[in-house]
Amino acid sequence: MTNHRERQGMHEEERDDEEQADTEQELSCPYCGETVAITVDPAGGAEQEYVEDCPVCCQPWQVHVEVDADGRVHVWADAADE
Ligand SMILES: [Zn+2]
């Protein structure tokens, strides 16, 4: 008598989804000119704007995020304090 059991251990399957939870982008500070990496969330919308302080010189950025039709993320910062 043969007791045949199959175990399913398929936890190592990885998928390369095009969706990304968030992504790191580099931008140049409009005040001090330093290149700074920030994390943006493309799922937050195709166009986003928010104010964030530069981690180098602590000046306020007006951060712009745009996601184009190909899913590429564009990030830049303007001086928020004008
Ligand atoms: Zn700065």
PDB file of the backbone (N, CA, C, O) and the ligand in Angstrom, with CONECT records:
HET     ZN  A 101       1
ATOM      1  N   MET A   1       0.836  -1.189   0.000  1.00  0.00           N
ATOM      2  CA  MET A   1       0.000   0.000   0.000  1.00  0.00           C
ATOM      3  C   MET A   1       0.882   1.254   0.000  1.00  0.00           C
ATOM      4  O   MET A   1       1.787   1.405   0.821  1.00  0.00           O
ATOM      5  N   THR A   2       0.595   2.110  -0.911  1.00  0.00           N
ATOM      6  CA  THR A   2       1.421   3.309  -1.038  1.00  0.00           C
ATOM      7  C   THR A   2       0.620   4.555  -0.679  1.00  0.00           C
ATOM      8  O   THR A   2      -0.412   4.865  -1.274  1.00  0.00           O
ATOM      9  N   ASN A   3       1.118   5.212   0.269  1.00  0.00           N
ATOM     10  CA  ASN A   3       0.475   6.474   0.652  1.00  0.00           C
ATOM     11  C   ASN A   3       1.211   7.624  -0.024  1.00  0.00           C
ATOM     12  O   ASN A   3       2.279   8.043   0.420  1.00  0.00           O
ATOM     13  N   HIS A   4       0.637   8.110  -1.074  1.00  0.00           N
ATOM     14  CA  HIS A   4       1.317   9.121  -1.875  1.00  0.00           C
ATOM     15  C   HIS A   4       0.846  10.518  -1.509  1.00  0.00           C
ATOM     16  O   HIS A   4      -0.324  10.872  -1.658  1.00  0.00           O
ATOM     17  N   ARG A   5       1.768  11.266  -1.041  1.00  0.00           N
ATOM     18  CA  ARG A   5       1.414  12.642  -0.671  1.00  0.00           C
ATOM     19  C   ARG A   5       2.209  13.619  -1.512  1.00  0.00           C
ATOM     20  O   ARG A   5       3.377  13.389  -1.825  1.00  0.00           O
ATOM     21  N   GLU A   6       1.574  14.683  -1.864  1.00  0.00           N
ATOM     22  CA  GLU A   6       2.308  15.756  -2.537  1.00  0.00           C
ATOM     23  C   GLU A   6       2.286  16.998  -1.671  1.00  0.00           C
ATOM     24  O   GLU A   6       1.243  17.441  -1.191  1.00  0.00           O
ATOM     25  N   ARG A   7       3.433  17.519  -1.500  1.00  0.00           N
ATOM     26  CA  ARG A   7       3.494  18.776  -0.748  1.00  0.00           C
ATOM     27  C   ARG A   7       3.702  19.923  -1.718  1.00  0.00           C
ATOM     28  O   ARG A   7       4.480  19.831  -2.667  1.00  0.00           O
ATOM     29  N   GLN A   8       3.007  20.973  -1.463  1.00  0.00           N
ATOM     30  CA  GLN A   8       3.161  22.132  -2.346  1.00  0.00           C
ATOM     31  C   GLN A   8       3.884  23.235  -1.600  1.00  0.00           C
ATOM     32  O   GLN A   8       3.327  23.906  -0.732  1.00  0.00           O
ATOM     33  N   GLY A   9       5.119  23.395  -1.963  1.00  0.00           N
ATOM     34  CA  GLY A   9       5.911  24.444  -1.329  1.00  0.00           C
ATOM     35  C   GLY A   9       6.383  25.438  -2.367  1.00  0.00           C
ATOM     36  O   GLY A   9       7.579  25.548  -2.639  1.00  0.00           O
ATOM     37  N   MET A  10       5.469  26.141  -2.929  1.00  0.00           N
ATOM     38  CA  MET A  10       5.829  27.049  -4.026  1.00  0.00           C
ATOM     39  C   MET A  10       5.848  28.496  -3.548  1.00  0.00           C
ATOM     40  O   MET A  10       5.182  29.370  -4.102  1.00  0.00           O
ATOM     41  N   HIS A  11       6.622  28.713  -2.517  1.00  0.00           N
ATOM     42  CA  HIS A  11       6.656  30.075  -1.974  1.00  0.00           C
ATOM     43  C   HIS A  11       7.750  30.918  -2.610  1.00  0.00           C
ATOM     44  O   HIS A  11       7.834  32.123  -2.374  1.00  0.00           O
ATOM     45  N   GLU A  12       8.578  30.286  -3.410  1.00  0.00           N
ATOM     46  CA  GLU A  12       9.715  31.031  -3.934  1.00  0.00           C
ATOM     47  C   GLU A  12       9.446  31.659  -5.291  1.00  0.00           C
ATOM     48  O   GLU A  12      10.330  32.249  -5.913  1.00  0.00           O
ATOM     49  N   GLU A  13       8.246  31.521  -5.717  1.00  0.00           N
ATOM     50  CA  GLU A  13       7.920  32.117  -7.011  1.00  0.00           C
ATOM     51  C   GLU A  13       7.876  33.636  -6.883  1.00  0.00           C
ATOM     52  O   GLU A  13       7.184  34.190  -6.028  1.00  0.00           O
ATOM     53  N   GLU A  14       8.626  34.281  -7.747  1.00  0.00           N
ATOM     54  CA  GLU A  14       8.642  35.737  -7.691  1.00  0.00           C
ATOM     55  C   GLU A  14       8.107  36.292  -8.994  1.00  0.00           C
ATOM     56  O   GLU A  14       8.354  35.771 -10.081  1.00  0.00           O
ATOM     57  N   ARG A  15       7.386  37.340  -8.838  1.00  0.00           N
ATOM     58  CA  ARG A  15       6.835  37.977 -10.026  1.00  0.00           C
ATOM     59  C   ARG A  15       7.401  39.373 -10.174  1.00  0.00           C
ATOM     60  O   ARG A  15       7.557  40.104  -9.196  1.00  0.00           O
ATOM     61  N   ASP A  16       7.704  39.730 -11.394  1.00  0.00           N
ATOM     62  CA  ASP A  16       8.159  41.079 -11.666  1.00  0.00           C
ATOM     63  C   ASP A  16       6.967  41.932 -12.083  1.00  0.00           C
ATOM     64  O   ASP A  16       6.720  42.165 -13.267  1.00  0.00           O
ATOM     65  N   ASP A  17       6.266  42.372 -11.106  1.00  0.00           N
ATOM     66  CA  ASP A  17       5.139  43.240 -11.416  1.00  0.00           C
ATOM     67  C   ASP A  17       5.638  44.618 -11.849  1.00  0.00           C
ATOM     68  O   ASP A  17       6.677  45.097 -11.394  1.00  0.00           O
ATOM     69  N   GLU A  18       4.890  45.221 -12.716  1.00  0.00           N
ATOM     70  CA  GLU A  18       5.265  46.567 -13.133  1.00  0.00           C
ATOM     71  C   GLU A  18       4.916  47.590 -12.060  1.00  0.00           C
ATOM     72  O   GLU A  18       5.485  48.681 -12.005  1.00  0.00           O
ATOM     73  N   GLU A  19       3.980  47.214 -11.221  1.00  0.00           N
ATOM     74  CA  GLU A  19       3.619  48.132 -10.156  1.00  0.00           C
ATOM     75  C   GLU A  19       4.707  48.153  -9.107  1.00  0.00           C
ATOM     76  O   GLU A  19       5.227  47.113  -8.702  1.00  0.00           O
ATOM     77  N   GLN A  20       5.034  49.332  -8.684  1.00  0.00           N
ATOM     78  CA  GLN A  20       5.990  49.465  -7.613  1.00  0.00           C
ATOM     79  C   GLN A  20       5.346  50.255  -6.493  1.00  0.00           C
ATOM     80  O   GLN A  20       4.644  51.238  -6.734  1.00  0.00           O
ATOM     81  N   ALA A  21       5.580  49.834  -5.311  1.00  0.00           N
ATOM     82  CA  ALA A  21       4.964  50.515  -4.169  1.00  0.00           C
ATOM     83  C   ALA A  21       5.461  51.947  -4.079  1.00  0.00           C
ATOM     84  O   ALA A  21       4.677  52.889  -3.971  1.00  0.00           O
ATOM     85  N   ASP A  22       6.759  52.090  -4.125  1.00  0.00           N
ATOM     86  CA  ASP A  22       7.317  53.427  -4.174  1.00  0.00           C
ATOM     87  C   ASP A  22       8.678  53.350  -4.826  1.00  0.00           C
ATOM     88  O   ASP A  22       9.226  52.265  -5.023  1.00  0.00           O
ATOM     89  N   THR A  23       9.214  54.489  -5.155  1.00  0.00           N
ATOM     90  CA  THR A  23      10.449  54.490  -5.909  1.00  0.00           C
ATOM     91  C   THR A  23      11.289  55.674  -5.485  1.00  0.00           C
ATOM     92  O   THR A  23      10.778  56.713  -5.068  1.00  0.00           O
ATOM     93  N   GLU A  24      12.579  55.491  -5.602  1.00  0.00           N
ATOM     94  CA  GLU A  24      13.480  56.544  -5.188  1.00  0.00           C
ATOM     95  C   GLU A  24      13.923  57.366  -6.399  1.00  0.00           C
ATOM     96  O   GLU A  24      14.318  56.821  -7.430  1.00  0.00           O
ATOM     97  N   GLN A  25      13.849  58.658  -6.250  1.00  0.00           N
ATOM     98  CA  GLN A  25      14.212  59.552  -7.334  1.00  0.00           C
ATOM     99  C   GLN A  25      15.199  60.585  -6.815  1.00  0.00           C
ATOM    100  O   GLN A  25      15.219  60.924  -5.632  1.00  0.00           O
ATOM    101  N   GLU A  26      16.013  61.069  -7.735  1.00  0.00           N
ATOM    102  CA  GLU A  26      16.957  62.106  -7.343  1.00  0.00           C
ATOM    103  C   GLU A  26      16.520  63.441  -7.903  1.00  0.00           C
ATOM    104  O   GLU A  26      16.017  63.527  -9.024  1.00  0.00           O
ATOM    105  N   LEU A  27      16.715  64.467  -7.124  1.00  0.00           N
ATOM    106  CA  LEU A  27      16.462  65.821  -7.610  1.00  0.00           C
ATOM    107  C   LEU A  27      17.529  66.752  -7.057  1.00  0.00           C
ATOM    108  O   LEU A  27      18.242  66.434  -6.106  1.00  0.00           O
ATOM    109  N   SER A  28      17.609  67.927  -7.700  1.00  0.00           N
ATOM    110  CA  SER A  28      18.580  68.907  -7.250  1.00  0.00           C
ATOM    111  C   SER A  28      17.883  69.976  -6.429  1.00  0.00           C
ATOM    112  O   SER A  28      16.847  70.503  -6.833  1.00  0.00           O
ATOM    113  N   CYS A  29      18.437  70.286  -5.307  1.00  0.00           N
ATOM    114  CA  CYS A  29      17.869  71.312  -4.457  1.00  0.00           C
ATOM    115  C   CYS A  29      18.005  72.670  -5.146  1.00  0.00           C
ATOM    116  O   CYS A  29      19.095  73.024  -5.597  1.00  0.00           O
ATOM    117  N   PRO A  30      16.901  73.445  -5.233  1.00  0.00           N
ATOM    118  CA  PRO A  30      16.967  74.765  -5.871  1.00  0.00           C
ATOM    119  C   PRO A  30      17.723  75.786  -5.018  1.00  0.00           C
ATOM    120  O   PRO A  30      18.068  76.860  -5.510  1.00  0.00           O
ATOM    121  N   TYR A  31      17.977  75.474  -3.778  1.00  0.00           N
ATOM    122  CA  TYR A  31      18.673  76.401  -2.890  1.00  0.00           C
ATOM    123  C   TYR A  31      20.170  76.123  -2.839  1.00  0.00           C
ATOM    124  O   TYR A  31      20.987  76.997  -3.130  1.00  0.00           O
ATOM    125  N   CYS A  32      20.518  74.889  -2.465  1.00  0.00           N
ATOM    126  CA  CYS A  32      21.932  74.596  -2.237  1.00  0.00           C
ATOM    127  C   CYS A  32      22.547  73.790  -3.379  1.00  0.00           C
ATOM    128  O   CYS A  32      23.765  73.621  -3.431  1.00  0.00           O
ATOM    129  N   GLY A  33      21.708  73.289  -4.300  1.00  0.00           N
ATOM    130  CA  GLY A  33      22.228  72.603  -5.475  1.00  0.00           C
ATOM    131  C   GLY A  33      22.642  71.164  -5.238  1.00  0.00           C
ATOM    132  O   GLY A  33      23.121  70.493  -6.152  1.00  0.00           O
ATOM    133  N   GLU A  34      22.462  70.689  -4.023  1.00  0.00           N
ATOM    134  CA  GLU A  34      22.815  69.301  -3.736  1.00  0.00           C
ATOM    135  C   GLU A  34      21.843  68.347  -4.429  1.00  0.00           C
ATOM    136  O   GLU A  34      20.655  68.639  -4.562  1.00  0.00           O
ATOM    137  N   THR A  35      22.371  67.198  -4.869  1.00  0.00           N
ATOM    138  CA  THR A  35      21.508  66.149  -5.396  1.00  0.00           C
ATOM    139  C   THR A  35      21.032  65.284  -4.234  1.00  0.00           C
ATOM    140  O   THR A  35      21.833  64.734  -3.478  1.00  0.00           O
ATOM    141  N   VAL A  36      19.728  65.180  -4.113  1.00  0.00           N
ATOM    142  CA  VAL A  36      19.133  64.489  -2.973  1.00  0.00           C
ATOM    143  C   VAL A  36      18.177  63.423  -3.486  1.00  0.00           C
ATOM    144  O   VAL A  36      17.396  63.679  -4.403  1.00  0.00           O
ATOM    145  N   ALA A  37      18.231  62.236  -2.905  1.00  0.00           N
ATOM    146  CA  ALA A  37      17.306  61.162  -3.262  1.00  0.00           C
ATOM    147  C   ALA A  37      16.090  61.231  -2.349  1.00  0.00           C
ATOM    148  O   ALA A  37      16.209  61.284  -1.124  1.00  0.00           O
ATOM    149  N   ILE A  38      14.916  61.230  -2.976  1.00  0.00           N
ATOM    150  CA  ILE A  38      13.689  61.191  -2.187  1.00  0.00           C
ATOM    151  C   ILE A  38      12.850  60.010  -2.640  1.00  0.00           C
ATOM    152  O   ILE A  38      12.994  59.527  -3.763  1.00  0.00           O
ATOM    153  N   THR A  39      11.986  59.556  -1.770  1.00  0.00           N
ATOM    154  CA  THR A  39      11.093  58.448  -2.096  1.00  0.00           C
ATOM    155  C   THR A  39       9.729  59.006  -2.464  1.00  0.00           C
ATOM    156  O   THR A  39       9.121  59.755  -1.698  1.00  0.00           O
ATOM    157  N   VAL A  40       9.257  58.633  -3.644  1.00  0.00           N
ATOM    158  CA  VAL A  40       7.935  59.070  -4.066  1.00  0.00           C
ATOM    159  C   VAL A  40       7.041  57.850  -4.260  1.00  0.00           C
ATOM    160  O   VAL A  40       7.519  56.734  -4.462  1.00  0.00           O
ATOM    161  N   ASP A  41       5.749  58.086  -4.195  1.00  0.00           N
ATOM    162  CA  ASP A  41       4.766  57.011  -4.334  1.00  0.00           C
ATOM    163  C   ASP A  41       3.966  57.236  -5.609  1.00  0.00           C
ATOM    164  O   ASP A  41       3.032  58.037  -5.616  1.00  0.00           O
ATOM    165  N   PRO A  42       4.322  56.531  -6.700  1.00  0.00           N
ATOM    166  CA  PRO A  42       3.605  56.724  -7.977  1.00  0.00           C
ATOM    167  C   PRO A  42       2.118  56.419  -7.871  1.00  0.00           C
ATOM    168  O   PRO A  42       1.315  56.925  -8.655  1.00  0.00           O
ATOM    169  N   ALA A  43       1.757  55.591  -6.899  1.00  0.00           N
ATOM    170  CA  ALA A  43       0.344  55.248  -6.720  1.00  0.00           C
ATOM    171  C   ALA A  43      -0.450  56.417  -6.152  1.00  0.00           C
ATOM    172  O   ALA A  43      -1.680  56.383  -6.115  1.00  0.00           O
ATOM    173  N   GLY A  44       0.260  57.447  -5.712  1.00  0.00           N
ATOM    174  CA  GLY A  44      -0.425  58.596  -5.136  1.00  0.00           C
ATOM    175  C   GLY A  44      -1.061  59.504  -6.163  1.00  0.00           C
ATOM    176  O   GLY A  44      -1.782  60.436  -5.807  1.00  0.00           O
ATOM    177  N   GLY A  45      -0.801  59.242  -7.447  1.00  0.00           N
ATOM    178  CA  GLY A  45      -1.425  60.043  -8.489  1.00  0.00           C
ATOM    179  C   GLY A  45      -0.425  60.387  -9.569  1.00  0.00           C
ATOM    180  O   GLY A  45       0.784  60.373  -9.337  1.00  0.00           O
ATOM    181  N   ALA A  46      -0.934  60.697 -10.758  1.00  0.00           N
ATOM    182  CA  ALA A  46      -0.068  61.018 -11.881  1.00  0.00           C
ATOM    183  C   ALA A  46       0.595  62.379 -11.710  1.00  0.00           C
ATOM    184  O   ALA A  46       1.662  62.639 -12.267  1.00  0.00           O
ATOM    185  N   GLU A  47      -0.052  63.241 -10.935  1.00  0.00           N
ATOM    186  CA  GLU A  47       0.542  64.541 -10.634  1.00  0.00           C
ATOM    187  C   GLU A  47       0.417  64.809  -9.144  1.00  0.00           C
ATOM    188  O   GLU A  47      -0.675  64.788  -8.576  1.00  0.00           O
ATOM    189  N   GLN A  48       1.537  65.055  -8.541  1.00  0.00           N
ATOM    190  CA  GLN A  48       1.526  65.326  -7.105  1.00  0.00           C
ATOM    191  C   GLN A  48       2.372  66.559  -6.831  1.00  0.00           C
ATOM    192  O   GLN A  48       3.364  66.818  -7.512  1.00  0.00           O
ATOM    193  N   GLU A  49       1.966  67.299  -5.836  1.00  0.00           N
ATOM    194  CA  GLU A  49       2.755  68.440  -5.364  1.00  0.00           C
ATOM    195  C   GLU A  49       2.706  68.461  -3.856  1.00  0.00           C
ATOM    196  O   GLU A  49       1.646  68.303  -3.250  1.00  0.00           O
ATOM    197  N   TYR A  50       3.833  68.654  -3.271  1.00  0.00           N
ATOM    198  CA  TYR A  50       3.843  68.796  -1.827  1.00  0.00           C
ATOM    199  C   TYR A  50       5.099  69.541  -1.415  1.00  0.00           C
ATOM    200  O   TYR A  50       6.047  69.669  -2.190  1.00  0.00           O
ATOM    201  N   VAL A  51       5.091  70.024  -0.202  1.00  0.00           N
ATOM    202  CA  VAL A  51       6.221  70.770   0.323  1.00  0.00           C
ATOM    203  C   VAL A  51       7.049  69.856   1.213  1.00  0.00           C
ATOM    204  O   VAL A  51       6.527  69.162   2.086  1.00  0.00           O
ATOM    205  N   GLU A  52       8.352  69.875   0.969  1.00  0.00           N
ATOM    206  CA  GLU A  52       9.248  69.058   1.782  1.00  0.00           C
ATOM    207  C   GLU A  52      10.526  69.856   2.003  1.00  0.00           C
ATOM    208  O   GLU A  52      10.977  70.589   1.123  1.00  0.00           O
ATOM    209  N   ASP A  53      11.093  69.705   3.179  1.00  0.00           N
ATOM    210  CA  ASP A  53      12.316  70.439   3.477  1.00  0.00           C
ATOM    211  C   ASP A  53      13.534  69.709   2.935  1.00  0.00           C
ATOM    212  O   ASP A  53      13.624  68.484   3.005  1.00  0.00           O
ATOM    213  N   CYS A  54      14.467  70.479   2.396  1.00  0.00           N
ATOM    214  CA  CYS A  54      15.732  69.893   1.948  1.00  0.00           C
ATOM    215  C   CYS A  54      16.467  69.316   3.154  1.00  0.00           C
ATOM    216  O   CYS A  54      16.645  70.005   4.158  1.00  0.00           O
ATOM    217  N   PRO A  55      16.896  68.057   3.062  1.00  0.00           N
ATOM    218  CA  PRO A  55      17.613  67.460   4.192  1.00  0.00           C
ATOM    219  C   PRO A  55      19.020  68.028   4.362  1.00  0.00           C
ATOM    220  O   PRO A  55      19.665  67.814   5.389  1.00  0.00           O
ATOM    221  N   VAL A  56      19.489  68.754   3.348  1.00  0.00           N
ATOM    222  CA  VAL A  56      20.833  69.321   3.422  1.00  0.00           C
ATOM    223  C   VAL A  56      20.804  70.734   4.006  1.00  0.00           C
ATOM    224  O   VAL A  56      21.524  71.034   4.959  1.00  0.00           O
ATOM    225  N   CYS A  57      19.958  71.607   3.423  1.00  0.00           N
ATOM    226  CA  CYS A  57      19.978  73.008   3.853  1.00  0.00           C
ATOM    227  C   CYS A  57      18.680  73.425   4.555  1.00  0.00           C
ATOM    228  O   CYS A  57      18.560  74.566   5.002  1.00  0.00           O
ATOM    229  N   CYS A  58      17.715  72.514   4.653  1.00  0.00           N
ATOM    230  CA  CYS A  58      16.480  72.728   5.415  1.00  0.00           C
ATOM    231  C   CYS A  58      15.570  73.804   4.820  1.00  0.00           C
ATOM    232  O   CYS A  58      14.667  74.288   5.502  1.00  0.00           O
ATOM    233  N   GLN A  59      15.791  74.180   3.573  1.00  0.00           N
ATOM    234  CA  GLN A  59      14.882  75.117   2.914  1.00  0.00           C
ATOM    235  C   GLN A  59      13.681  74.352   2.364  1.00  0.00           C
ATOM    236  O   GLN A  59      13.796  73.176   2.018  1.00  0.00           O
ATOM    237  N   PRO A  60      12.529  75.018   2.282  1.00  0.00           N
ATOM    238  CA  PRO A  60      11.329  74.309   1.822  1.00  0.00           C
ATOM    239  C   PRO A  60      11.279  74.169   0.306  1.00  0.00           C
ATOM    240  O   PRO A  60      11.393  75.151  -0.427  1.00  0.00           O
ATOM    241  N   TRP A  61      11.108  72.947  -0.142  1.00  0.00           N
ATOM    242  CA  TRP A  61      10.895  72.691  -1.564  1.00  0.00           C
ATOM    243  C   TRP A  61       9.403  72.620  -1.864  1.00  0.00           C
ATOM    244  O   TRP A  61       8.605  72.165  -1.044  1.00  0.00           O
ATOM    245  N   GLN A  62       9.051  73.076  -3.048  1.00  0.00           N
ATOM    246  CA  GLN A  62       7.769  72.681  -3.619  1.00  0.00           C
ATOM    247  C   GLN A  62       8.096  71.524  -4.548  1.00  0.00           C
ATOM    248  O   GLN A  62       8.649  71.729  -5.629  1.00  0.00           O
ATOM    249  N   VAL A  63       7.756  70.307  -4.131  1.00  0.00           N
ATOM    250  CA  VAL A  63       8.117  69.107  -4.882  1.00  0.00           C
ATOM    251  C   VAL A  63       7.015  68.796  -5.892  1.00  0.00           C
ATOM    252  O   VAL A  63       5.831  68.783  -5.553  1.00  0.00           O
ATOM    253  N   HIS A  64       7.413  68.550  -7.115  1.00  0.00           N
ATOM    254  CA  HIS A  64       6.482  68.158  -8.164  1.00  0.00           C
ATOM    255  C   HIS A  64       6.782  66.723  -8.579  1.00  0.00           C
ATOM    256  O   HIS A  64       7.937  66.364  -8.810  1.00  0.00           O
ATOM    257  N   VAL A  65       5.749  65.912  -8.671  1.00  0.00           N
ATOM    258  CA  VAL A  65       5.889  64.530  -9.127  1.00  0.00           C
ATOM    259  C   VAL A  65       4.942  64.330 -10.301  1.00  0.00           C
ATOM    260  O   VAL A  65       3.755  64.642 -10.217  1.00  0.00           O
ATOM    261  N   GLU A  66       5.476  63.812 -11.377  1.00  0.00           N
ATOM    262  CA  GLU A  66       4.631  63.471 -12.516  1.00  0.00           C
ATOM    263  C   GLU A  66       4.943  62.049 -12.963  1.00  0.00           C
ATOM    264  O   GLU A  66       6.107  61.657 -13.051  1.00  0.00           O
ATOM    265  N   VAL A  67       3.899  61.284 -13.244  1.00  0.00           N
ATOM    266  CA  VAL A  67       4.062  59.942 -13.786  1.00  0.00           C
ATOM    267  C   VAL A  67       3.514  59.967 -15.203  1.00  0.00           C
ATOM    268  O   VAL A  67       2.335  60.254 -15.410  1.00  0.00           O
ATOM    269  N   ASP A  68       4.356  59.670 -16.173  1.00  0.00           N
ATOM    270  CA  ASP A  68       3.897  59.747 -17.552  1.00  0.00           C
ATOM    271  C   ASP A  68       3.221  58.451 -17.978  1.00  0.00           C
ATOM    272  O   ASP A  68       3.087  57.513 -17.191  1.00  0.00           O
ATOM    273  N   ALA A  69       2.797  58.416 -19.245  1.00  0.00           N
ATOM    274  CA  ALA A  69       1.999  57.283 -19.727  1.00  0.00           C
ATOM    275  C   ALA A  69       2.777  55.971 -19.696  1.00  0.00           C
ATOM    276  O   ALA A  69       2.177  54.896 -19.656  1.00  0.00           O
ATOM    277  N   ASP A  70       4.098  56.050 -19.715  1.00  0.00           N
ATOM    278  CA  ASP A  70       4.921  54.846 -19.661  1.00  0.00           C
ATOM    279  C   ASP A  70       5.226  54.420 -18.229  1.00  0.00           C
ATOM    280  O   ASP A  70       5.940  53.443 -17.998  1.00  0.00           O
ATOM    281  N   GLY A  71       4.677  55.164 -17.274  1.00  0.00           N
ATOM    282  CA  GLY A  71       4.921  54.828 -15.883  1.00  0.00           C
ATOM    283  C   GLY A  71       6.231  55.366 -15.347  1.00  0.00           C
ATOM    284  O   GLY A  71       6.648  55.030 -14.239  1.00  0.00           O
ATOM    285  N   ARG A  72       6.884  56.216 -16.154  1.00  0.00           N
ATOM    286  CA  ARG A  72       8.136  56.798 -15.663  1.00  0.00           C
ATOM    287  C   ARG A  72       7.833  57.975 -14.746  1.00  0.00           C
ATOM    288  O   ARG A  72       6.932  58.775 -15.001  1.00  0.00           O
ATOM    289  N   VAL A  73       8.597  58.056 -13.691  1.00  0.00           N
ATOM    290  CA  VAL A  73       8.359  59.077 -12.681  1.00  0.00           C
ATOM    291  C   VAL A  73       9.340  60.225 -12.877  1.00  0.00           C
ATOM    292  O   VAL A  73      10.549  60.022 -12.984  1.00  0.00           O
ATOM    293  N   HIS A  74       8.791  61.431 -12.922  1.00  0.00           N
ATOM    294  CA  HIS A  74       9.621  62.627 -13.023  1.00  0.00           C
ATOM    295  C   HIS A  74       9.428  63.449 -11.753  1.00  0.00           C
ATOM    296  O   HIS A  74       8.306  63.717 -11.324  1.00  0.00           O
ATOM    297  N   VAL A  75      10.535  63.831 -11.179  1.00  0.00           N
ATOM    298  CA  VAL A  75      10.483  64.585  -9.928  1.00  0.00           C
ATOM    299  C   VAL A  75      11.378  65.812 -10.051  1.00  0.00           C
ATOM    300  O   VAL A  75      12.511  65.719 -10.522  1.00  0.00           O
ATOM    301  N   TRP A  76      10.862  66.958  -9.624  1.00  0.00           N
ATOM    302  CA  TRP A  76      11.720  68.118  -9.532  1.00  0.00           C
ATOM    303  C   TRP A  76      11.215  69.001  -8.401  1.00  0.00           C
ATOM    304  O   TRP A  76      10.105  68.824  -7.898  1.00  0.00           O
ATOM    305  N   ALA A  77      12.045  69.943  -8.016  1.00  0.00           N
ATOM    306  CA  ALA A  77      11.692  70.791  -6.893  1.00  0.00           C
ATOM    307  C   ALA A  77      11.890  72.260  -7.273  1.00  0.00           C
ATOM    308  O   ALA A  77      12.876  72.627  -7.914  1.00  0.00           O
ATOM    309  N   ASP A  78      10.935  73.081  -6.865  1.00  0.00           N
ATOM    310  CA  ASP A  78      11.065  74.529  -6.980  1.00  0.00           C
ATOM    311  C   ASP A  78      11.233  75.107  -5.577  1.00  0.00           C
ATOM    312  O   ASP A  78      10.941  74.458  -4.572  1.00  0.00           O
ATOM    313  N   ALA A  79      11.706  76.324  -5.546  1.00  0.00           N
ATOM    314  CA  ALA A  79      11.771  77.014  -4.267  1.00  0.00           C
ATOM    315  C   ALA A  79      10.364  77.380  -3.823  1.00  0.00           C
ATOM    316  O   ALA A  79       9.665  78.125  -4.511  1.00  0.00           O
ATOM    317  N   ALA A  80       9.950  76.860  -2.680  1.00  0.00           N
ATOM    318  CA  ALA A  80       8.583  77.128  -2.206  1.00  0.00           C
ATOM    319  C   ALA A  80       8.502  78.502  -1.554  1.00  0.00           C
ATOM    320  O   ALA A  80       7.426  79.094  -1.469  1.00  0.00           O
ATOM    321  N   ASP A  81       9.617  78.994  -1.107  1.00  0.00           N
ATOM    322  CA  ASP A  81       9.636  80.257  -0.386  1.00  0.00           C
ATOM    323  C   ASP A  81      10.038  81.377  -1.335  1.00  0.00           C
ATOM    324  O   ASP A  81      11.215  81.723  -1.433  1.00  0.00           O
ATOM    325  N   GLU A  82       9.056  81.945  -2.035  1.00  0.00           N
ATOM    326  CA  GLU A  82       9.368  82.994  -3.008  1.00  0.00           C
ATOM    327  C   GLU A  82       8.728  84.296  -2.630  1.00  0.00           C
ATOM    328  O   GLU A  82       8.886  85.290  -3.339  1.00  0.00           O
TER     329      GLU A  82
HETATM  330 ZN    ZN A 101      19.207  72.282  -0.099  1.00  0.00          ZN2+
END
